[in-house]
Amino acid sequence: MALAFCLGSAQATPALAQDTGDDWDIVRDRRGRAEMAYVQFSNGLGMMFQCKDGSFNAVISGLPEPGLTFEEAMLRERPIRVALRGGEEDFQRWAVGTDETTAVALLPAPFARSLRAGGALQLAILEDEADGPVRAYEVELPSTSRNLDEVLTACGRPLEDPRDLLLEGIDLDTPLDWRDRPLPPPRDDMRGSGVAVISCSTRPDGRLEDCEVESEHPSGSSVAGEYGRYVARRWRVQVDGDPDASVPRARIHFSASVRID
């Protein structure tokens, strides 16, 4: 997925108000255009959740560089294994940020909701699936999530979403593929470019429902999200290699990269 983010650092400026405490630190734009909850750990790891112009993003900073060229980084996802409060590891894919020491969440709101209860967080940063972890981190999350909740709410994201339970996805032995071909833009006057990640629930006939734009870049740009929702209403998925098979019930996500001149 070609996804490059350039997000502001967690620093106060004269236009911002900053609070600190046992909760997540928070920065608020007094003009109401942006809010950011973040935490900086003593081991150099940082974590930020930002709502800007209605777009919700999550970034982990202070990671080892993956050793990619800029062009390679734009086309690469970064696998990260996440374990919360001593639970089972969850294999997640993040995008390599414009700064290679950062990773950008493809599904930022579900990740943010998983951290609300606080507790221990373990991260294993992988170069790729075959080589295993290259660096492991363990940090203690803030025990209070009031400021994180505020940023989620500012972007219209629910604090609890039962659909998150389906994000473990389908069995790896049942890969899915698209059944249909790309569609033209929904409107003749549609213009612009961007990248969006859309999550949907699958139905046995391959149709998608309960779709939501999880992240979008550039922030506040709606062209990729609009096209992604348009695709989700019309496309179907199928079991790869067996188009007649019933599609397992799962929460899936896909990226829509759009440039319409």
N, C-alpha and C positions, 0 to 999 in steps of 0.2 A: 504494500500500500504506500503510495507516494504521499507522505504526510510530513510536513516540516512546520514546526511551530516556533514562534519567537514571542515568548511571554515575558512580561515585566518581572523583575525580581521583587522579593518580599521586603521592600524597604519603604520607609515613610518619606513623603515629600511634602512640601508646604501645602499642597492641595489635598492632603490625605490626613485622616485621623487614625491613630494606632492605639490599640489596647493590648495589654499583656496580662498574664496570670496563669492559673492552672489549666485553663481552657486552651484551645487553639488560639494562637495570635490572630488578630483580624485587622485588616486595613480596609477602610471605607472611603470611597470617593464621595465627597460631599455633594457633588452634582448628581449622585444617584446612578451613575453609569456603570460602576464596577464595585465589586466587593471581593475580598480575597481572604481566606483562612489558611494559615500556614503554620508549620512547626519546623524548627531547625534543631537537629539532634547533635550531641557532642561528638559523635563519630564522623561528622561531616555530611551525613545524609540530610536532605531537606525534602519536605513534602508540601505541596501547595494545591489548593482548590480555589478556582476563580470563576466568578460569574461576571461576564462582561458583555454588554449589549445583548443580553438574553442567552448567551452561549456559555455553557458550563464546561470547564476544562480541569484536568488534574495532571500534575507534573511531579515527578520524583527527580531531585537533583543530587549532585555529588557522587554519581556513579562512575565506575571505571570506563574509560573510553573503549569502544568496541574495535578500534583500529580500522575504521572504514574511511574511504574517501568521501567527500561531501556528496558526490553523486550516488555512491553506494548507500550512504546513510539515509538519503531521501527515499530510497526504494526498499529499505529494510525495516522489519519489525524486530523488536527486542524481546525475547522470551524471558519471563520472570516467574519464579515459583513463589507463591505467597501463602503463608500459614498464619492464622490468627488464633491467639489465645490457646496455643498448643494443639490446635485442630489439624486436620489433614491438609496437605499441600494442595493448592489450586494453581494449575498451570495457566498463566495468562500471557497474552501477547500485547506488548506496548509498542508504540512507534518510537524510533530514534529521533530525538529532538534536533533542532538546528544546531544547538550546542550538544555535542555527542556525549557529554556527561549527564544529560537529562534524558528522561523517557516520558512520553506523553500517553496517557491512558486512552485506549480506544473506547472503553466503557466507563467514563469517569463517575457518573452518578451511582451505579451499583457499587463501585469500589469505595466511594465516599460513605455510602450507607453501611458498608461492612465494617467501617472503622469507628462508627458512632459509639459503640459500647466500650471503646478503649481496650486496654490490656496489652499483652505482648504481641508484637508483629515481627515475623521472620521473613526476610527476603533473600532468595538465592538468585543472583544475577548470572544469566547464562550467555555464553557467546552464541551457541546454537544448541539444538536438542541433543546432538550426539556427544558434545564435549562435556556436558554437565556444568555444574556451578563453577564460576570463576571467582566469585566473591560472595560471602554470606554476611548478612546484617541481622542483628536483633535489637529492636528498640522498644521502648515502652510508650504507648500512645497516651495522649492526654485523657484524663479520667472523665472530663466533661466535654460535651459536644455542642454546647449552646451556640458558639460562634460558627462552627461548621454547619450546624442546622440552619443558621441564618443565611449562609451563602447558598445552600441548596434551595431554600425557600425563595430566595431572591430570583433564582432562575426557574421557578415553577416546578422544581423537582420534588417529588414526595419524599418524606423522611422514611417511610416504609413502603415497599413495593413487593407484593407476593410474587410477581414475575421474576424477581431475582433468584428464586429457588430453582427456576428452570435454566439458569445460565450455565450450569455444569454441562449442558449440551447433551448430544447423543453419544452413544458408544462410538469409540474411534473405529470400530469395525464396520460402522454404517455411515460412511461419508456421504455428504450431499453435494449436488451440483445443480446448476440452473437448468431448467427445462426450456426456457424461452430465450429469444435474442434481444439485444439492446433496443430500446425504443427511442424515437425522436423526442425532442422537448415537448412538453404538454401545451406550450403556447408559442405562437409565432413570434411574439415580442419578448420572449425569455432571453436574457443576456447575462453573461458573467461567468465566473469560474470559482471553483472551490472544491473542498473535500468534506464529505460527511460520513459518519458511521451510524447506521440505522440498525436497531434491534427489532426483531419480530418473533412471534410465536408461530410454529408450523402447525398445519393441519394434515390429517392423513392423505388428503388429495393433493398435497403439495402447495396449497395456497397459503398465504401469509396473513396474519392478523395481529392486532394489538401492537402495531409498529410505532416506534418512537425514535426520533433523532437524538442519539446519545451525545454526539459531539460534532462540531462543525468548524471548519477553518476556511477563510478568515472569520474571526469572531464577528457575529452580527450579520454575516452574509447568509442569505437563505436559499441561494440558487441550488446548491448541492443537496441540501435537505429536502427542498421541494421536489427535485428530480428523484431523490431516493424514495420518498413516499409514493411518488407517481409510479415508479418501478414496482414497489412492493404491492401496490393494488392490482397490478396486471401480470406480473411474473409468477411463476410457480417453481418450486424446487422438486427434485427427484432424488431417489437413492442412486448414487453413482454406480453405473453398470447394470442397474435393474430398474428401468423406468416404470415398470408395472407394479413395483412393490409399494406397500403402504409406507408413508413417511412417518418416522417416529415423532412423537410429541416432544418438542424441545424449544428452547429460547436460543435463537441464532442471531448473528450479526453479520452485516456485509458493509463494504465501503462503496461509496459512489464518488468518483472523481469526474468533475464536469468542467468543460470549457466550451462555452457557446458564444461564438462571435456573431 
